[in-house]
Amino acid sequence: MWNMLHKLRGIMGKRDEQYSLSGVIELDEGFFSTETNNDEKQRPLKRGRGSQKKSKVLVMAETQPLEGQTTKNGKPRRDNTLFFRL
């Protein structure tokens, strides 16, 4: 499973090398649950951001306002382009 995910991430990263972000760029981090080793399951786990069960992921999105479209709050809708980088 790990090997397949690693290959998929590598392919997605190579595909995104041909694009570059420009204009307004939003940057955010996320924490996603991951599997732990059998050795780590025996030890008590840390809590919070440094937890062994969570992996930190950085996400960047290029946004452009869409003409003539607004959200429920009256703000202009945005078109997002997401890129994945290892």
C-alpha angles and dihedrals in degrees: 000000000000092000092051092049091047091053091048092051091049092052092048090050093051092049092054094051090082092061130065127196119241138167118024111005123190118205126196140158129223137189118221130188116253136183119265128219120253088249091055092048089063094054125069110261127235119243130231129015095345094054117138089226094061132068121201115231127188117212127191123189130187110218131195126181114248113229116244097002125108137180125240088271093054095253117135115264116244132216111223128206113193126201128193121214129173 
